[in-house]
Amino acid sequence: MSNDKTQYLEQQTLDRIFDNVAPDGALDGVYVALWASSPANSPDPVNEVSGNEYSPVQVTASNWSLDNAGGPRRYVNDNIIDFGKLDTGSSKTVTGVVLYDGADTSTANALYADDLVDGSTTVEAGNKFEIEGGNLPVEED
């Protein structure tokens, strides 16, 4: 058995997460969280960025747009994803962006996608971190 997904399965998966069209009553969107080290394929709360006003952000299905219906099928965020202030005492380095099915980014919620950014960004103490609209593409190839 191959471990490659068919385009049909990839499309159904993305439609379930971002367009809320699953026959089993999908969750409304995803939670976006920030990681301080290269993300892995399972929840890892030790590496989640934390501090001050920061918390994972729910991005509901209505705030994602289908950017490419063919292969690869791709959704993008429509609006700014605002994580608030990351910390007032020290700089934080954001190395990864991940998607969960709930606000609890420990092992209680499933990890949908990881390693969604290239490179890293250092956020100076007391500054906010945001992802501009259209800058978080999620795709299946």
Secondary structure, DSSP 8 states (H G I E B T S, - for coil): ------HHHHHHHHHHHHH---TTT--SSEEEEEESS---SS--GGGB---TT---EEE-GGGEEEEESSSSEEEEESS-EEEEE--SSS-EEE-EEEEESSS--STTS-EEE---SSS-EEE-TT-EEEE-TT--EEEE-
